[in-house]
Amino acid sequence: MTTHSPSSAPTARQLAVLALPAVLIGVLCALSLLALSAAAGALQDLLWTRIPDWAGVADGSRLWTFGMLTAVGFVVGVIVWKIPGHAGPDPATTGLVSAPLNLSVLPGLALAIVVGLAGGVSLGPENPIIAINTAIAVWIVGRLWRRVPVEVAVMIAAAATIGAMFGTPVAAALVFTEVVATQGNRQLWSTLFAPLVAAGAGALTMVFLASPVLSVDVPSYADPRLIDLVTGAVVALAAAVLCLGAVYAFPVIHRVFHRLRNPVLAITAGGVALGVLGAIGGELTLFKGLDEMKELTASAAGESTGELALVTIVKLVALLVAASCGFRGGRIFPAVFVGVGVGLTAHSALPDVPLAVAIASGVLGAVLVVARNGWLALFMGATTVADIGVLPLLCIVILPVWLLVARRPEMLIHPPPRAAEPEGAPV
């Protein structure tokens, strides 16, 4: 997006004109997210409830888990290989917001993410649905509001989708505040005006139609103590170190899977690995992790410290495998589950650590490493326990964690630049 000097900053009238497309795109992005989630939910119910019940398969069957994830790997591999557009770029190479895709890619990408989400793959919908909504928004804006730059349309669609996913425009504001801050010479609120309108419209649409709940049920943090700064920092650092291990392993595992040149082979192999992990960790370690983290928190009192640690590690390895082998999906929601698991494990080992502090700090450490966005990490930490009372503590806890992760590699693969195609070569 072109930078603006103070003299060339958009006027109030120019910003007001953007409000209409921002509202429309915000509503559209929320409806797109709802449609994708509904399709994935219906297919998940079929694959994991109706068919097993009809076939007489016991709940939690390890054999069914292994077979289902292997089959899902094969199906997604075929989608990526055969459908026109190849279901988008390798997700390991893309961040939360990337360049808009061609419309021809979207059917394959949507089908791949629906099958993956429904089949139990340990990835979230965030990256693919933002990519889908961005492509649609850019196409619409290019035909109805041609004077709106592509970069603005991308920000509007991404903000709308983030607002819809989290049920509040605050998450979008925090993400794009950091983006704008890194680009310099721009008026923050003028730049964020249209994206925030879109995020608000997307969030309100989602709240009215679905009322998403992204928090776990824990006692409120009502009795702050100075020692909680220390224990919170230790838990956050533990989560960060655990996730940094996955970050360093990421390019290695990615290379291993991509030596299998055909995506059917690579993603099916990933499905086999996820099936083994799911058989070890149980169904709580499957899927994107938001519903599962609530179940884990509710049942944590009956689990040992070792059992909670095992579930957490299995989920992290499953995230690593799914993100490396070619499954389409995002990494933030599974990272939140990992953070919750670290917090529950810490509280189980040290019951004097307040549960809200342990979980919020664990989520902060995990999200900070995986998303590499401090504002989003603070937001997710406080939102996961639904307690703004932990926010002052998290603002201190994040400081040593940021010192640890600031210069570390991101959970992102940077592909080498492609050589120019020889003239006449097939595309």
C-alpha positions in Angstrom: 0.0 0.0 0.0 1.4 3.4 -0.9 2.5 5.5 2.0 1.1 8.9 2.7 2.8 12.0 3.8 0.8 14.3 6.2 -0.1 16.5 3.3 -1.3 13.6 1.1 -3.2 11.8 3.9 -6.8 10.8 2.9 -9.5 13.4 3.7 -12.5 12.8 5.9 -14.7 12.6 2.8 -12.4 10.0 1.2 -12.5 7.9 4.4 -16.3 8.2 4.6 -16.6 6.9 1.0 -14.8 3.8 2.0 -17.3 3.0 4.7 -19.9 1.5 2.4 -17.6 -1.1 0.7 -16.0 -1.8 4.1 -19.4 -2.7 5.7 -20.5 -4.8 2.7 -17.2 -6.7 2.6 -17.3 -7.1 6.4 -20.7 -8.8 6.2 -19.7 -10.9 3.2 -16.5 -12.1 4.9 -18.4 -13.2 8.0 -21.0 -15.0 5.9 -18.2 -16.8 4.0 -16.6 -17.9 7.3 -20.0 -19.1 8.5 -20.6 -21.1 5.3 -17.2 -22.7 5.4 -17.5 -23.5 9.1 -21.0 -25.0 8.6 -19.8 -27.2 5.7 -16.9 -28.4 7.8 -19.1 -29.0 10.8 -21.6 -31.0 8.8 -18.9 -33.2 7.3 -17.2 -33.6 10.7 -20.5 -34.9 12.2 -20.8 -37.3 9.3 -17.3 -38.6 9.5 -16.9 -38.8 13.3 -20.4 -39.4 14.6 -22.9 -40.7 12.1 -20.8 -43.2 10.1 -19.0 -44.6 13.2 -22.4 -45.0 14.9 -23.8 -46.8 11.8 -20.8 -49.0 11.6 -20.8 -49.8 15.3 -17.4 -48.2 15.9 -16.7 -47.5 19.6 -16.2 -43.8 20.6 -12.5 -42.8 20.6 -11.5 -45.8 18.5 -7.8 -45.5 17.7 -8.1 -47.5 14.6 -10.9 -45.2 13.3 -8.8 -42.2 14.1 -5.8 -43.6 12.3 -7.8 -44.7 9.2 -9.8 -41.4 9.0 -6.7 -39.2 9.1 -4.9 -41.3 6.6 -7.9 -41.2 4.3 -8.3 -37.4 4.8 -4.6 -37.0 3.8 -5.2 -39.0 0.6 -8.3 -36.9 -0.3 -6.6 -33.6 0.4 -3.6 -34.7 -1.6 -5.7 -35.5 -4.6 -7.5 -32.1 -4.3 -4.2 -30.3 -4.2 -2.8 -32.3 -7.1 -5.8 -32.5 -9.5 -8.1 -29.5 -8.9 -7.4 -26.5 -11.1 -5.3 -23.9 -9.2 -3.9 -26.7 -7.0 -5.6 -25.3 -3.9 -3.3 -22.3 -3.5 0.4 -22.0 -2.5 2.1 -24.2 0.0 0.6 -23.0 3.3 4.0 -23.3 5.0 5.2 -20.4 2.9 2.3 -18.0 3.7 1.5 -15.8 6.6 -1.8 -14.7 8.0 -2.3 -12.1 5.3 -0.7 -12.6 1.8 -1.1 -11.4 -1.8 -4.6 -12.0 -3.3 -5.1 -15.3 -5.1 -6.7 -15.8 -8.5 -10.4 -16.7 -8.2 -9.7 -20.0 -10.0 -7.8 -21.2 -6.9 -10.6 -20.7 -4.5 -12.8 -23.8 -5.1 -9.9 -26.2 -4.6 -8.7 -24.2 -1.5 -12.2 -24.2 0.0 -12.6 -27.9 -0.6 -9.2 -28.7 0.9 -9.8 -26.7 4.0 -13.3 -28.1 4.6 -12.1 -31.7 4.3 -9.1 -31.0 6.5 -11.1 -29.2 9.2 -13.7 -31.9 9.2 -11.2 -34.8 9.1 -9.4 -33.8 12.3 -6.3 -32.1 10.9 -4.6 -30.0 13.6 -4.9 -26.7 11.7 -7.3 -23.7 12.0 -9.3 -22.0 9.2 -7.7 -18.6 9.6 -5.1 -18.4 6.7 -7.3 -20.1 4.0 -10.5 -18.2 4.8 -8.6 -14.9 4.9 -7.1 -15.8 1.5 -10.5 -16.7 0.1 -12.2 -13.6 1.4 -9.3 -11.4 0.2 -9.5 -12.8 -3.3 -13.3 -12.2 -3.5 -13.1 -8.7 -2.0 -10.3 -7.7 -4.5 -12.5 -9.0 -7.4 -15.6 -7.1 -6.1 -13.8 -3.9 -5.4 -12.0 -4.0 -8.7 -15.4 -3.9 -10.4 -17.5 -1.7 -8.2 -15.0 0.7 -6.6 -12.2 0.8 -9.0 -10.5 3.8 -7.3 -9.9 1.8 -4.2 -6.3 0.4 -4.3 -5.8 -3.4 -4.2 -3.8 -3.0 -1.0 -6.7 -1.3 0.8 -9.1 -4.0 -0.4 -6.8 -6.7 1.0 -6.6 -4.9 4.4 -10.4 -4.5 4.5 -11.1 -8.2 3.7 -8.4 -9.5 6.1 -9.6 -7.2 9.0 -13.2 -8.2 8.4 -12.3 -11.9 8.5 -10.2 -11.5 11.6 -13.0 -9.6 13.3 -15.5 -12.3 12.4 -13.3 -15.1 13.6 -12.7 -13.6 17.0 -16.2 -11.9 17.3 -14.6 -8.5 17.9 -12.8 -5.9 15.8 -10.2 -5.5 18.5 -8.1 -8.4 17.2 -8.0 -6.9 13.7 -7.1 -3.5 15.2 -4.2 -5.0 17.1 -2.9 -7.0 14.1 -3.0 -4.1 11.7 -1.6 -1.6 14.2 1.6 -3.6 14.2 1.6 -3.9 10.4 1.1 -0.1 10.0 3.8 0.6 12.7 6.4 -1.3 10.7 5.8 0.7 7.5 6.2 4.2 8.8 5.1 7.6 7.6 1.4 6.7 7.8 -1.5 8.1 9.9 -2.6 5.2 12.0 -6.3 5.9 12.4 -6.7 7.1 8.8 -5.1 3.8 7.6 -7.1 1.7 10.0 -10.5 3.5 9.4 -11.9 1.2 6.6 -10.4 -2.0 8.0 -11.9 -1.3 11.4 -15.3 -0.6 9.8 -15.1 -3.9 8.0 -13.9 -5.7 11.2 -16.8 -4.3 13.1 -19.3 -5.3 10.5 -17.8 -8.8 10.3 -17.7 -9.2 14.1 -21.3 -8.0 14.5 -22.5 -10.3 11.8 -20.8 -13.2 13.4 -22.1 -12.3 16.9 -25.7 -12.0 15.6 -25.6 -15.3 13.7 -23.3 -17.5 15.7 -22.2 -16.0 19.0 -18.7 -17.4 19.0 -17.1 -18.2 22.4 -13.3 -18.4 22.3 -12.7 -18.8 26.1 -12.3 -21.6 28.5 -14.2 -21.7 31.8 -11.8 -20.9 34.7 -12.1 -19.0 38.0 -11.5 -15.2 37.6 -8.2 -13.8 38.6 -9.4 -12.0 41.7 -6.4 -12.0 44.0 -3.3 -10.7 42.2 0.1 -11.4 43.9 3.6 -10.2 43.1 4.8 -13.8 42.7 2.3 -14.3 39.8 4.6 -12.1 37.7 7.3 -14.7 38.2 5.2 -17.8 37.7 3.4 -16.3 34.7 6.7 -15.5 33.1 8.0 -19.0 33.7 4.9 -20.6 32.2 5.0 -18.2 29.2 8.7 -18.9 28.7 8.1 -22.7 28.9 5.4 -22.4 26.2 7.6 -20.3 24.1 10.6 -22.7 24.3 8.4 -25.6 23.5 7.0 -23.9 20.4 10.4 -22.6 19.4 11.5 -26.3 19.2 8.7 -26.8 16.7 9.8 -23.7 14.8 13.4 -24.9 14.5 12.1 -28.4 13.4 9.7 -26.8 10.9 12.0 -26.5 7.9 13.5 -29.9 8.5 10.1 -31.7 8.6 9.0 -29.6 5.6 12.0 -30.8 3.6 11.3 -34.4 4.6 7.7 -34.4 3.4 8.5 -32.4 0.2 11.0 -34.9 -0.9 7.9 -36.8 -1.9 7.3 -34.7 -5.0 3.7 -35.7 -5.5 1.3 -33.9 -3.1 -0.8 -37.1 -2.8 2.2 -38.9 -1.4 3.4 -36.0 0.9 0.0 -35.2 2.3 -1.1 -38.9 2.7 2.2 -39.5 4.6 1.3 -36.5 6.8 -2.2 -38.0 7.3 -0.6 -41.3 8.4 1.6 -39.4 10.9 -1.4 -37.5 12.2 -3.3 -40.7 12.5 -0.6 -42.2 14.7 -0.4 -39.0 16.8 -4.2 -39.0 17.2 -4.2 -42.6 18.3 -1.7 -41.7 21.0 -3.2 -38.4 22.2 -6.9 -39.1 21.6 -9.5 -37.0 19.9 -8.7 -34.0 22.0 -5.5 -33.5 20.0 -7.4 -33.4 16.7 -9.2 -30.6 14.8 -8.4 -26.9 15.1 -8.4 -27.0 18.9 -11.0 -24.4 20.1 -13.7 -26.8 21.3 -11.1 -29.3 22.4 -9.3 -26.8 24.6 -12.6 -26.3 26.5 -13.0 -30.0 26.9 -9.4 -30.4 28.1 -9.9 -27.6 30.6 -13.1 -29.1 31.9 -11.6 -32.5 32.4 -8.1 -31.4 33.6 -8.9 -32.0 37.3 -9.2 -35.7 36.5 -5.9 -35.9 34.5 -2.4 -36.3 35.8 0.4 -33.8 35.1 2.0 -36.3 32.7 -1.3 -36.9 30.8 -1.7 -33.2 30.3 1.8 -32.8 29.2 1.4 -35.7 26.7 -1.7 -34.2 25.2 0.1 -30.8 24.8 3.2 -32.3 23.2 1.1 -34.5 20.8 -0.9 -31.5 19.7 2.2 -29.5 19.0 3.8 -32.3 17.0 0.5 -32.7 15.1 0.5 -28.9 14.3 4.1 -29.3 13.1 3.3 -32.2 10.8 0.1 -30.8 9.4 1.7 -27.4 8.6 4.7 -29.1 7.0 3.2 -31.7 4.8 0.8 -29.6 2.8 -2.5 -29.6 4.6 -4.3 -26.2 4.1 -4.9 -24.3 7.3 -3.6 -21.8 9.8 -1.4 -22.2 12.8 -2.8 -19.8 15.4 -5.8 -21.7 16.8 -3.8 -24.9 17.4 -1.1 -22.8 19.1 -3.8 -21.5 21.5 -4.6 -25.1 22.4 -0.9 -25.8 23.0 -0.7 -22.7 25.3 -3.8 -23.9 27.2 -2.2 -27.3 27.6 1.0 -25.8 28.9 -1.0 -23.7 31.4 -3.0 -26.7 32.6 0.2 -28.8 33.0 1.9 -26.0 35.0 -1.2 -25.6 37.2 -1.3 -29.4 37.8 2.3 -29.5 38.8 2.1 -26.3 40.9 -1.5 -25.8 42.1 -0.6 -22.5 43.8 -0.3 -20.9 40.3 -3.7 -19.3 39.6 -5.4 -21.2 36.7 -6.2 -18.0 34.8 -2.6 -16.8 35.1 -1.2 -20.2 34.0 -3.5 -20.5 30.9 -3.2 -16.9 29.8 0.6 -17.0 30.1 0.8 -20.3 28.3 -1.3 -19.0 25.4 0.7 -15.7 25.3 4.0 -17.6 25.0 2.7 -20.1 22.3 0.9 -17.5 20.2 3.9 -15.1 20.4 6.2 -17.7 18.9 3.8 -19.0 16.2 2.2 -15.7 15.1 5.1 -13.4 16.0 2.7 -10.6 16.9 2.9 -9.2 20.4 -0.5 -7.5 20.4 -2.2 -10.6 19.2 -0.5 -12.7 21.8 -1.7 -10.3 24.6 -5.2 -10.3 23.1 -5.4 -14.1 22.9 -4.0 -14.6 26.4 -6.6 -12.4 28.0 -9.4 -13.6 25.7 -8.8 -17.3 26.3 -9.5 -16.9 30.0 -12.2 -14.1 29.4 -10.6 -12.0 32.2 -9.3 -8.5 31.6 -7.8 -8.6 35.1 -4.9 -10.7 33.8 -4.0 -8.1 31.2 -1.7 -5.9 33.4 0.2 -9.0 34.4 0.5 -10.2 30.8 1.9 -6.8 29.8 4.9 -7.5 32.1 5.1 -11.3 31.4 5.4 -10.7 27.7 8.7 -8.7 28.1 11.1 -11.5 28.9 9.3 -13.7 26.4 9.8 -11.2 23.6 13.5 -11.0 24.5 13.7 -14.7 23.9 11.8 -14.8 20.6 12.5 -11.5 18.9 15.5 -12.6 16.9 14.4 -16.2 16.4 13.2 -17.6 13.1 9.5 -17.5 12.3 7.3 -20.5 11.7 7.4 -19.8 8.0 9.2 -21.3 5.0 10.9 -18.9 2.7 11.1 -20.6 -0.7 14.1 -19.8 -2.9 13.3 -17.4 -5.8 12.1 -19.3 -8.9 14.3 -19.2 -12.0 12.9 -17.6 -15.1 10.9 -20.0 -17.2 12.6 -20.7 -20.6 10.6 -19.2 -23.5 7.9 -21.5 -24.6 8.0 -23.7 -21.5 4.7 -25.1 -20.4 3.0 -23.4 -17.4 
